[in-house]
């Protein structure tokens, strides 16, 4: 996971499903949208296209909850 994604996960309340959350989880675009549709990735849809993922549960999924950004 690159530094920009790590920083976003620690400084923002939510991030876009694609590309930020998907890349953090090591998923491609289609896999990320499929996981969201199955309820495996928490998030909220705004309109027809925009999906955001709250960073707190995402950090927990990644096992970095409570760690500070470098």
mmCIF file of the N, C-alpha and C atoms, coordinates in Angstrom:
data_MODEL
# 
_entry.id   MODEL 
# 
loop_
_atom_site.group_PDB 
_atom_site.id 
_atom_site.type_symbol 
_atom_site.label_atom_id 
_atom_site.label_alt_id 
_atom_site.label_comp_id 
_atom_site.label_asym_id 
_atom_site.label_entity_id 
_atom_site.label_seq_id 
_atom_site.pdbx_PDB_ins_code 
_atom_site.Cartn_x 
_atom_site.Cartn_y 
_atom_site.Cartn_z 
_atom_site.occupancy 
_atom_site.B_iso_or_equiv 
_atom_site.pdbx_formal_charge 
_atom_site.auth_seq_id 
_atom_site.auth_comp_id 
_atom_site.auth_asym_id 
_atom_site.auth_atom_id 
_atom_site.pdbx_PDB_model_num 
ATOM 1   N N  . UNK A 1 1  ? 0.858   -1.162 0.000   1.00 0.00 ? 1  UNK A N  1 
ATOM 2   C CA . UNK A 1 1  ? 0.000   0.000  0.000   1.00 0.00 ? 1  UNK A CA 1 
ATOM 3   C C  . UNK A 1 1  ? 0.906   1.228  0.000   1.00 0.00 ? 1  UNK A C  1 
ATOM 4   N N  . UNK A 1 2  ? 0.613   2.184  -0.882  1.00 0.00 ? 2  UNK A N  1 
ATOM 5   C CA . UNK A 1 2  ? 1.500   3.341  -0.975  1.00 0.00 ? 2  UNK A CA 1 
ATOM 6   C C  . UNK A 1 2  ? 1.199   4.383  0.105   1.00 0.00 ? 2  UNK A C  1 
ATOM 7   N N  . UNK A 1 3  ? 2.116   5.333  0.252   1.00 0.00 ? 3  UNK A N  1 
ATOM 8   C CA . UNK A 1 3  ? 2.023   6.338  1.316   1.00 0.00 ? 3  UNK A CA 1 
ATOM 9   C C  . UNK A 1 3  ? 0.783   7.206  1.195   1.00 0.00 ? 3  UNK A C  1 
ATOM 10  N N  . UNK A 1 4  ? 0.372   7.535  -0.020  1.00 0.00 ? 4  UNK A N  1 
ATOM 11  C CA . UNK A 1 4  ? -0.802  8.392  -0.206  1.00 0.00 ? 4  UNK A CA 1 
ATOM 12  C C  . UNK A 1 4  ? -2.072  7.696  0.287   1.00 0.00 ? 4  UNK A C  1 
ATOM 13  N N  . UNK A 1 5  ? -2.211  6.424  -0.007  1.00 0.00 ? 5  UNK A N  1 
ATOM 14  C CA . UNK A 1 5  ? -3.378  5.677  0.461   1.00 0.00 ? 5  UNK A CA 1 
ATOM 15  C C  . UNK A 1 5  ? -3.351  5.564  1.977   1.00 0.00 ? 5  UNK A C  1 
ATOM 16  N N  . UNK A 1 6  ? -2.200  5.254  2.549   1.00 0.00 ? 6  UNK A N  1 
ATOM 17  C CA . UNK A 1 6  ? -2.073  5.159  4.002   1.00 0.00 ? 6  UNK A CA 1 
ATOM 18  C C  . UNK A 1 6  ? -2.438  6.476  4.664   1.00 0.00 ? 6  UNK A C  1 
ATOM 19  N N  . UNK A 1 7  ? -1.957  7.578  4.122   1.00 0.00 ? 7  UNK A N  1 
ATOM 20  C CA . UNK A 1 7  ? -2.272  8.899  4.670   1.00 0.00 ? 7  UNK A CA 1 
ATOM 21  C C  . UNK A 1 7  ? -3.781  9.160  4.597   1.00 0.00 ? 7  UNK A C  1 
ATOM 22  N N  . UNK A 1 8  ? -4.396  8.856  3.461   1.00 0.00 ? 8  UNK A N  1 
ATOM 23  C CA . UNK A 1 8  ? -5.838  9.060  3.313   1.00 0.00 ? 8  UNK A CA 1 
ATOM 24  C C  . UNK A 1 8  ? -6.627  8.238  4.326   1.00 0.00 ? 8  UNK A C  1 
ATOM 25  N N  . UNK A 1 9  ? -6.196  7.016  4.577   1.00 0.00 ? 9  UNK A N  1 
ATOM 26  C CA . UNK A 1 9  ? -6.903  6.157  5.522   1.00 0.00 ? 9  UNK A CA 1 
ATOM 27  C C  . UNK A 1 9  ? -6.847  6.696  6.944   1.00 0.00 ? 9  UNK A C  1 
ATOM 28  N N  . UNK A 1 10 ? -5.806  7.465  7.252   1.00 0.00 ? 10 UNK A N  1 
ATOM 29  C CA . UNK A 1 10 ? -5.660  8.004  8.604   1.00 0.00 ? 10 UNK A CA 1 
ATOM 30  C C  . UNK A 1 10 ? -6.152  9.437  8.748   1.00 0.00 ? 10 UNK A C  1 
ATOM 31  N N  . UNK A 1 11 ? -6.373  10.143 7.655   1.00 0.00 ? 11 UNK A N  1 
ATOM 32  C CA . UNK A 1 11 ? -6.743  11.556 7.763   1.00 0.00 ? 11 UNK A CA 1 
ATOM 33  C C  . UNK A 1 11 ? -8.143  11.874 7.258   1.00 0.00 ? 11 UNK A C  1 
ATOM 34  N N  . UNK A 1 12 ? -8.769  10.973 6.541   1.00 0.00 ? 12 UNK A N  1 
ATOM 35  C CA . UNK A 1 12 ? -10.099 11.239 5.984   1.00 0.00 ? 12 UNK A CA 1 
ATOM 36  C C  . UNK A 1 12 ? -11.135 10.339 6.645   1.00 0.00 ? 12 UNK A C  1 
ATOM 37  N N  . UNK A 1 13 ? -12.374 10.829 6.683   1.00 0.00 ? 13 UNK A N  1 
ATOM 38  C CA . UNK A 1 13 ? -13.460 10.036 7.250   1.00 0.00 ? 13 UNK A CA 1 
ATOM 39  C C  . UNK A 1 13 ? -13.938 8.956  6.293   1.00 0.00 ? 13 UNK A C  1 
ATOM 40  N N  . UNK A 1 14 ? -13.834 9.227  4.992   1.00 0.00 ? 14 UNK A N  1 
ATOM 41  C CA . UNK A 1 14 ? -14.205 8.232  3.990   1.00 0.00 ? 14 UNK A CA 1 
ATOM 42  C C  . UNK A 1 14 ? -13.349 8.426  2.749   1.00 0.00 ? 14 UNK A C  1 
ATOM 43  N N  . UNK A 1 15 ? -13.261 7.375  1.957   1.00 0.00 ? 15 UNK A N  1 
ATOM 44  C CA . UNK A 1 15 ? -12.479 7.405  0.720   1.00 0.00 ? 15 UNK A CA 1 
ATOM 45  C C  . UNK A 1 15 ? -13.324 6.775  -0.384  1.00 0.00 ? 15 UNK A C  1 
ATOM 46  N N  . UNK A 1 16 ? -13.017 7.088  -1.642  1.00 0.00 ? 16 UNK A N  1 
ATOM 47  C CA . UNK A 1 16 ? -13.754 6.455  -2.739  1.00 0.00 ? 16 UNK A CA 1 
ATOM 48  C C  . UNK A 1 16 ? -13.478 4.950  -2.794  1.00 0.00 ? 16 UNK A C  1 
ATOM 49  N N  . UNK A 1 17 ? -14.503 4.195  -3.166  1.00 0.00 ? 17 UNK A N  1 
ATOM 50  C CA . UNK A 1 17 ? -14.306 2.751  -3.326  1.00 0.00 ? 17 UNK A CA 1 
ATOM 51  C C  . UNK A 1 17 ? -13.228 2.482  -4.359  1.00 0.00 ? 17 UNK A C  1 
ATOM 52  N N  . UNK A 1 18 ? -13.331 3.161  -5.503  1.00 0.00 ? 18 UNK A N  1 
ATOM 53  C CA . UNK A 1 18 ? -12.305 3.042  -6.547  1.00 0.00 ? 18 UNK A CA 1 
ATOM 54  C C  . UNK A 1 18 ? -11.684 4.389  -6.758  1.00 0.00 ? 18 UNK A C  1 
ATOM 55  N N  . UNK A 1 19 ? -10.391 4.552  -6.691  1.00 0.00 ? 19 UNK A N  1 
ATOM 56  C CA . UNK A 1 19 ? -9.397  3.497  -6.564  1.00 0.00 ? 19 UNK A CA 1 
ATOM 57  C C  . UNK A 1 19 ? -8.899  3.274  -5.144  1.00 0.00 ? 19 UNK A C  1 
ATOM 58  N N  . UNK A 1 20 ? -9.143  4.193  -4.219  1.00 0.00 ? 20 UNK A N  1 
ATOM 59  C CA . UNK A 1 20 ? -8.458  4.173  -2.928  1.00 0.00 ? 20 UNK A CA 1 
ATOM 60  C C  . UNK A 1 20 ? -8.729  2.914  -2.109  1.00 0.00 ? 20 UNK A C  1 
ATOM 61  N N  . UNK A 1 21 ? -9.998  2.637  -1.797  1.00 0.00 ? 21 UNK A N  1 
ATOM 62  C CA . UNK A 1 21 ? -10.308 1.474  -0.957  1.00 0.00 ? 21 UNK A CA 1 
ATOM 63  C C  . UNK A 1 21 ? -9.918  0.172  -1.649  1.00 0.00 ? 21 UNK A C  1 
ATOM 64  N N  . UNK A 1 22 ? -10.206 0.075  -2.929  1.00 0.00 ? 22 UNK A N  1 
ATOM 65  C CA . UNK A 1 22 ? -9.879  -1.147 -3.667  1.00 0.00 ? 22 UNK A CA 1 
ATOM 66  C C  . UNK A 1 22 ? -8.383  -1.416 -3.660  1.00 0.00 ? 22 UNK A C  1 
ATOM 67  N N  . UNK A 1 23 ? -7.596  -0.409 -3.931  1.00 0.00 ? 23 UNK A N  1 
ATOM 68  C CA . UNK A 1 23 ? -6.140  -0.600 -3.956  1.00 0.00 ? 23 UNK A CA 1 
ATOM 69  C C  . UNK A 1 23 ? -5.604  -0.939 -2.573  1.00 0.00 ? 23 UNK A C  1 
ATOM 70  N N  . UNK A 1 24 ? -6.172  -0.320 -1.532  1.00 0.00 ? 24 UNK A N  1 
ATOM 71  C CA . UNK A 1 24 ? -5.734  -0.635 -0.171  1.00 0.00 ? 24 UNK A CA 1 
ATOM 72  C C  . UNK A 1 24 ? -5.985  -2.107 0.147   1.00 0.00 ? 24 UNK A C  1 
ATOM 73  N N  . UNK A 1 25 ? -7.080  -2.644 -0.381  1.00 0.00 ? 25 UNK A N  1 
ATOM 74  C CA . UNK A 1 25 ? -7.434  -4.043 -0.141  1.00 0.00 ? 25 UNK A CA 1 
ATOM 75  C C  . UNK A 1 25 ? -6.800  -5.002 -1.143  1.00 0.00 ? 25 UNK A C  1 
ATOM 76  N N  . UNK A 1 26 ? -6.103  -4.457 -2.123  1.00 0.00 ? 26 UNK A N  1 
ATOM 77  C CA . UNK A 1 26 ? -5.463  -5.298 -3.128  1.00 0.00 ? 26 UNK A CA 1 
ATOM 78  C C  . UNK A 1 26 ? -6.439  -5.863 -4.146  1.00 0.00 ? 26 UNK A C  1 
ATOM 79  N N  . UNK A 1 27 ? -7.530  -5.137 -4.396  1.00 0.00 ? 27 UNK A N  1 
ATOM 80  C CA . UNK A 1 27 ? -8.554  -5.593 -5.330  1.00 0.00 ? 27 UNK A CA 1 
ATOM 81  C C  . UNK A 1 27 ? -8.547  -4.772 -6.602  1.00 0.00 ? 27 UNK A C  1 
ATOM 82  N N  . UNK A 1 28 ? -8.969  -5.383 -7.676  1.00 0.00 ? 28 UNK A N  1 
ATOM 83  C CA . UNK A 1 28 ? -9.201  -4.661 -8.917  1.00 0.00 ? 28 UNK A CA 1 
ATOM 84  C C  . UNK A 1 28 ? -10.555 -3.972 -8.865  1.00 0.00 ? 28 UNK A C  1 
ATOM 85  N N  . UNK A 1 29 ? -10.842 -3.206 -9.884  1.00 0.00 ? 29 UNK A N  1 
ATOM 86  C CA . UNK A 1 29 ? -12.085 -2.432 -9.928  1.00 0.00 ? 29 UNK A CA 1 
ATOM 87  C C  . UNK A 1 29 ? -13.327 -3.329 -9.853  1.00 0.00 ? 29 UNK A C  1 
ATOM 88  N N  . UNK A 1 30 ? -13.416 -4.330 -10.720 1.00 0.00 ? 30 UNK A N  1 
ATOM 89  C CA . UNK A 1 30 ? -14.600 -5.194 -10.736 1.00 0.00 ? 30 UNK A CA 1 
ATOM 90  C C  . UNK A 1 30 ? -14.758 -5.969 -9.434  1.00 0.00 ? 30 UNK A C  1 
ATOM 91  N N  . UNK A 1 31 ? -13.664 -6.464 -8.888  1.00 0.00 ? 31 UNK A N  1 
ATOM 92  C CA . UNK A 1 31 ? -13.721 -7.212 -7.629  1.00 0.00 ? 31 UNK A CA 1 
ATOM 93  C C  . UNK A 1 31 ? -14.186 -6.317 -6.483  1.00 0.00 ? 31 UNK A C  1 
ATOM 94  N N  . UNK A 1 32 ? -13.743 -5.065 -6.475  1.00 0.00 ? 32 UNK A N  1 
ATOM 95  C CA . UNK A 1 32 ? -14.148 -4.134 -5.418  1.00 0.00 ? 32 UNK A CA 1 
ATOM 96  C C  . UNK A 1 32 ? -15.644 -3.848 -5.487  1.00 0.00 ? 32 UNK A C  1 
ATOM 97  N N  . UNK A 1 33 ? -16.153 -3.591 -6.685  1.00 0.00 ? 33 UNK A N  1 
ATOM 98  C CA . UNK A 1 33 ? -17.583 -3.323 -6.832  1.00 0.00 ? 33 UNK A CA 1 
ATOM 99  C C  . UNK A 1 33 ? -18.412 -4.560 -6.497  1.00 0.00 ? 33 UNK A C  1 
ATOM 100 N N  . UNK A 1 34 ? -17.927 -5.734 -6.853  1.00 0.00 ? 34 UNK A N  1 
ATOM 101 C CA . UNK A 1 34 ? -18.637 -6.972 -6.518  1.00 0.00 ? 34 UNK A CA 1 
ATOM 102 C C  . UNK A 1 34 ? -18.660 -7.191 -5.005  1.00 0.00 ? 34 UNK A C  1 
ATOM 103 N N  . UNK A 1 35 ? -17.542 -6.939 -4.334  1.00 0.00 ? 35 UNK A N  1 
ATOM 104 C CA . UNK A 1 35 ? -17.479 -7.090 -2.874  1.00 0.00 ? 35 UNK A CA 1 
ATOM 105 C C  . UNK A 1 35 ? -18.409 -6.092 -2.188  1.00 0.00 ? 35 UNK A C  1 
ATOM 106 N N  . UNK A 1 36 ? -18.490 -4.880 -2.714  1.00 0.00 ? 36 UNK A N  1 
ATOM 107 C CA . UNK A 1 36 ? -19.425 -3.885 -2.176  1.00 0.00 ? 36 UNK A CA 1 
ATOM 108 C C  . UNK A 1 36 ? -20.862 -4.375 -2.357  1.00 0.00 ? 36 UNK A C  1 
ATOM 109 N N  . UNK A 1 37 ? -21.180 -4.885 -3.532  1.00 0.00 ? 37 UNK A N  1 
ATOM 110 C CA . UNK A 1 37 ? -22.535 -5.365 -3.816  1.00 0.00 ? 37 UNK A CA 1 
ATOM 111 C C  . UNK A 1 37 ? -22.923 -6.532 -2.903  1.00 0.00 ? 37 UNK A C  1 
ATOM 112 N N  . UNK A 1 38 ? -21.947 -7.372 -2.534  1.00 0.00 ? 38 UNK A N  1 
ATOM 113 C CA . UNK A 1 38 ? -22.205 -8.502 -1.626  1.00 0.00 ? 38 UNK A CA 1 
ATOM 114 C C  . UNK A 1 38 ? -22.240 -8.080 -0.158  1.00 0.00 ? 38 UNK A C  1 
ATOM 115 N N  . UNK A 1 39 ? -21.882 -6.833 0.126   1.00 0.00 ? 39 UNK A N  1 
ATOM 116 C CA . UNK A 1 39 ? -21.869 -6.358 1.506   1.00 0.00 ? 39 UNK A CA 1 
ATOM 117 C C  . UNK A 1 39 ? -20.572 -6.635 2.238   1.00 0.00 ? 39 UNK A C  1 
ATOM 118 N N  . UNK A 1 40 ? -19.548 -7.076 1.525   1.00 0.00 ? 40 UNK A N  1 
ATOM 119 C CA . UNK A 1 40 ? -18.266 -7.388 2.151   1.00 0.00 ? 40 UNK A CA 1 
ATOM 120 C C  . UNK A 1 40 ? -17.435 -6.143 2.418   1.00 0.00 ? 40 UNK A C  1 
ATOM 121 N N  . UNK A 1 41 ? -17.679 -5.086 1.676   1.00 0.00 ? 41 UNK A N  1 
ATOM 122 C CA . UNK A 1 41 ? -17.023 -3.796 1.897   1.00 0.00 ? 41 UNK A CA 1 
ATOM 123 C C  . UNK A 1 41 ? -18.119 -2.816 2.287   1.00 0.00 ? 41 UNK A C  1 
ATOM 124 N N  . UNK A 1 42 ? -18.015 -2.207 3.481   1.00 0.00 ? 42 UNK A N  1 
ATOM 125 C CA . UNK A 1 42 ? -19.043 -1.249 3.881   1.00 0.00 ? 42 UNK A CA 1 
ATOM 126 C C  . UNK A 1 42 ? -18.910 0.025  3.062   1.00 0.00 ? 42 UNK A C  1 
ATOM 127 N N  . UNK A 1 43 ? -20.013 0.660  2.794   1.00 0.00 ? 43 UNK A N  1 
ATOM 128 C CA . UNK A 1 43 ? -19.947 1.904  2.038   1.00 0.00 ? 43 UNK A CA 1 
ATOM 129 C C  . UNK A 1 43 ? -21.322 2.472  1.796   1.00 0.00 ? 43 UNK A C  1 
ATOM 130 N N  . UNK A 1 44 ? -21.311 3.587  1.106   1.00 0.00 ? 44 UNK A N  1 
ATOM 131 C CA . UNK A 1 44 ? -22.561 4.273  0.796   1.00 0.00 ? 44 UNK A CA 1 
ATOM 132 C C  . UNK A 1 44 ? -22.516 4.754  -0.642  1.00 0.00 ? 44 UNK A C  1 
ATOM 133 N N  . UNK A 1 45 ? -23.605 4.525  -1.339  1.00 0.00 ? 45 UNK A N  1 
ATOM 134 C CA . UNK A 1 45 ? -23.714 4.955  -2.732  1.00 0.00 ? 45 UNK A CA 1 
ATOM 135 C C  . UNK A 1 45 ? -24.377 6.333  -2.774  1.00 0.00 ? 45 UNK A C  1 
ATOM 136 N N  . UNK A 1 46 ? -23.782 7.225  -3.538  1.00 0.00 ? 46 UNK A N  1 
ATOM 137 C CA . UNK A 1 46 ? -24.338 8.555  -3.775  1.00 0.00 ? 46 UNK A CA 1 
ATOM 138 C C  . UNK A 1 46 ? -24.633 8.658  -5.261  1.00 0.00 ? 46 UNK A C  1 
ATOM 139 N N  . UNK A 1 47 ? -25.887 8.744  -5.602  1.00 0.00 ? 47 UNK A N  1 
ATOM 140 C CA . UNK A 1 47 ? -26.239 8.801  -7.014  1.00 0.00 ? 47 UNK A CA 1 
ATOM 141 C C  . UNK A 1 47 ? -26.006 7.454  -7.674  1.00 0.00 ? 47 UNK A C  1 
ATOM 142 N N  . UNK A 1 48 ? -25.807 7.504  -8.977  1.00 0.00 ? 48 UNK A N  1 
ATOM 143 C CA . UNK A 1 48 ? -25.663 6.267  -9.736  1.00 0.00 ? 48 UNK A CA 1 
ATOM 144 C C  . UNK A 1 48 ? -24.248 5.711  -9.707  1.00 0.00 ? 48 UNK A C  1 
ATOM 145 N N  . UNK A 1 49 ? -23.245 6.548  -9.439  1.00 0.00 ? 49 UNK A N  1 
ATOM 146 C CA . UNK A 1 49 ? -21.867 6.097  -9.634  1.00 0.00 ? 49 UNK A CA 1 
ATOM 147 C C  . UNK A 1 49 ? -20.959 6.200  -8.419  1.00 0.00 ? 49 UNK A C  1 
ATOM 148 N N  . UNK A 1 50 ? -21.131 7.180  -7.574  1.00 0.00 ? 50 UNK A N  1 
ATOM 149 C CA . UNK A 1 50 ? -20.169 7.442  -6.499  1.00 0.00 ? 50 UNK A CA 1 
ATOM 150 C C  . UNK A 1 50 ? -20.440 6.555  -5.283  1.00 0.00 ? 50 UNK A C  1 
ATOM 151 N N  . UNK A 1 51 ? -19.410 5.832  -4.856  1.00 0.00 ? 51 UNK A N  1 
ATOM 152 C CA . UNK A 1 51 ? -19.479 5.005  -3.652  1.00 0.00 ? 51 UNK A CA 1 
ATOM 153 C C  . UNK A 1 51 ? -18.313 5.397  -2.761  1.00 0.00 ? 51 UNK A C  1 
ATOM 154 N N  . UNK A 1 52 ? -18.614 5.689  -1.496  1.00 0.00 ? 52 UNK A N  1 
ATOM 155 C CA . UNK A 1 52 ? -17.554 6.000  -0.545  1.00 0.00 ? 52 UNK A CA 1 
ATOM 156 C C  . UNK A 1 52 ? -17.534 4.936  0.551   1.00 0.00 ? 52 UNK A C  1 
ATOM 157 N N  . UNK A 1 53 ? -16.350 4.731  1.088   1.00 0.00 ? 53 UNK A N  1 
ATOM 158 C CA . UNK A 1 53 ? -16.134 3.729  2.127   1.00 0.00 ? 53 UNK A CA 1 
ATOM 159 C C  . UNK A 1 53 ? -15.605 4.448  3.365   1.00 0.00 ? 53 UNK A C  1 
ATOM 160 N N  . UNK A 1 54 ? -16.254 4.280  4.530   1.00 0.00 ? 54 UNK A N  1 
ATOM 161 C CA . UNK A 1 54 ? -15.731 4.898  5.748   1.00 0.00 ? 54 UNK A CA 1 
ATOM 162 C C  . UNK A 1 54 ? -14.373 4.296  6.106   1.00 0.00 ? 54 UNK A C  1 
ATOM 163 N N  . UNK A 1 55 ? -13.462 5.150  6.529   1.00 0.00 ? 55 UNK A N  1 
ATOM 164 C CA . UNK A 1 55 ? -12.093 4.679  6.748   1.00 0.00 ? 55 UNK A CA 1 
ATOM 165 C C  . UNK A 1 55 ? -11.928 3.851  8.027   1.00 0.00 ? 55 UNK A C  1 
ATOM 166 N N  . UNK A 1 56 ? -12.729 4.091  9.055   1.00 0.00 ? 56 UNK A N  1 
ATOM 167 C CA . UNK A 1 56 ? -12.559 3.322  10.298  1.00 0.00 ? 56 UNK A CA 1 
ATOM 168 C C  . UNK A 1 56 ? -12.759 1.824  10.066  1.00 0.00 ? 56 UNK A C  1 
ATOM 169 N N  . UNK A 1 57 ? -13.865 1.390  9.449   1.00 0.00 ? 57 UNK A N  1 
ATOM 170 C CA . UNK A 1 57 ? -13.996 -0.050 9.197   1.00 0.00 ? 57 UNK A CA 1 
ATOM 171 C C  . UNK A 1 57 ? -12.974 -0.577 8.188   1.00 0.00 ? 57 UNK A C  1 
ATOM 172 N N  . UNK A 1 58 ? -12.574 0.274  7.251   1.00 0.00 ? 58 UNK A N  1 
ATOM 173 C CA . UNK A 1 58 ? -11.573 -0.138 6.266   1.00 0.00 ? 58 UNK A CA 1 
ATOM 174 C C  . UNK A 1 58 ? -10.225 -0.390 6.942   1.00 0.00 ? 58 UNK A C  1 
ATOM 175 N N  . UNK A 1 59 ? -9.835  0.506  7.860   1.00 0.00 ? 59 UNK A N  1 
ATOM 176 C CA . UNK A 1 59 ? -8.588  0.291  8.609   1.00 0.00 ? 59 UNK A CA 1 
ATOM 177 C C  . UNK A 1 59 ? -8.663  -0.995 9.425   1.00 0.00 ? 59 UNK A C  1 
ATOM 178 N N  . UNK A 1 60 ? -9.831  -1.266 10.000  1.00 0.00 ? 60 UNK A N  1 
ATOM 179 C CA . UNK A 1 60 ? -10.005 -2.493 10.783  1.00 0.00 ? 60 UNK A CA 1 
ATOM 180 C C  . UNK A 1 60 ? -9.865  -3.724 9.888   1.00 0.00 ? 60 UNK A C  1 
ATOM 181 N N  . UNK A 1 61 ? -10.435 -3.681 8.686   1.00 0.00 ? 61 UNK A N  1 
ATOM 182 C CA . UNK A 1 61 ? -10.316 -4.789 7.732   1.00 0.00 ? 61 UNK A CA 1 
ATOM 183 C C  . UNK A 1 61 ? -8.859  -5.040 7.365   1.00 0.00 ? 61 UNK A C  1 
ATOM 184 N N  . UNK A 1 62 ? -8.074  -3.959 7.297   1.00 0.00 ? 62 UNK A N  1 
ATOM 185 C CA . UNK A 1 62 ? -6.671  -4.050 6.907   1.00 0.00 ? 62 UNK A CA 1 
ATOM 186 C C  . UNK A 1 62 ? -5.747  -4.360 8.084   1.00 0.00 ? 62 UNK A C  1 
ATOM 187 N N  . UNK A 1 63 ? -6.297  -4.340 9.296   1.00 0.00 ? 63 UNK A N  1 
ATOM 188 C CA . UNK A 1 63 ? -5.487  -4.611 10.477  1.00 0.00 ? 63 UNK A CA 1 
ATOM 189 C C  . UNK A 1 63 ? -4.577  -3.463 10.868  1.00 0.00 ? 63 UNK A C  1 
ATOM 190 N N  . UNK A 1 64 ? -4.929  -2.240 10.465  1.00 0.00 ? 64 UNK A N  1 
ATOM 191 C CA . UNK A 1 64 ? -4.106  -1.076 10.811  1.00 0.00 ? 64 UNK A CA 1 
ATOM 192 C C  . UNK A 1 64 ? -4.869  -0.110 11.703  1.00 0.00 ? 64 UNK A C  1 
ATOM 193 N N  . UNK A 1 65 ? -5.964  -0.564 12.299  1.00 0.00 ? 65 UNK A N  1 
ATOM 194 C CA . UNK A 1 65 ? -6.754  0.288  13.181  1.00 0.00 ? 65 UNK A CA 1 
ATOM 195 C C  . UNK A 1 65 ? -5.918  0.683  14.391  1.00 0.00 ? 65 UNK A C  1 
ATOM 196 N N  . UNK A 1 66 ? -5.872  1.964  14.680  1.00 0.00 ? 66 UNK A N  1 
ATOM 197 C CA . UNK A 1 66 ? -5.137  2.458  15.827  1.00 0.00 ? 66 UNK A CA 1 
ATOM 198 C C  . UNK A 1 66 ? -3.703  2.836  15.552  1.00 0.00 ? 66 UNK A C  1 
ATOM 199 N N  . UNK A 1 67 ? -3.176  2.499  14.386  1.00 0.00 ? 67 UNK A N  1 
ATOM 200 C CA . UNK A 1 67 ? -1.810  2.881  14.039  1.00 0.00 ? 67 UNK A CA 1 
ATOM 201 C C  . UNK A 1 67 ? -1.829  4.261  13.413  1.00 0.00 ? 67 UNK A C  1 
ATOM 202 N N  . UNK A 1 68 ? -0.859  5.060  13.759  1.00 0.00 ? 68 UNK A N  1 
ATOM 203 C CA . UNK A 1 68 ? -0.745  6.408  13.212  1.00 0.00 ? 68 UNK A CA 1 
ATOM 204 C C  . UNK A 1 68 ? -0.065  6.386  11.854  1.00 0.00 ? 68 UNK A C  1 
ATOM 205 N N  . UNK A 1 69 ? -0.395  7.373  11.034  1.00 0.00 ? 69 UNK A N  1 
ATOM 206 C CA . UNK A 1 69 ? 0.256   7.509  9.725   1.00 0.00 ? 69 UNK A CA 1 
ATOM 207 C C  . UNK A 1 69 ? 1.700   7.934  9.916   1.00 0.00 ? 69 UNK A C  1 
ATOM 208 N N  . UNK A 1 70 ? 2.569   7.468  9.068   1.00 0.00 ? 70 UNK A N  1 
ATOM 209 C CA . UNK A 1 70 ? 3.997   7.810  9.155   1.00 0.00 ? 70 UNK A CA 1 
ATOM 210 C C  . UNK A 1 70 ? 4.266   9.178  8.607   1.00 0.00 ? 70 UNK A C  1 
# 
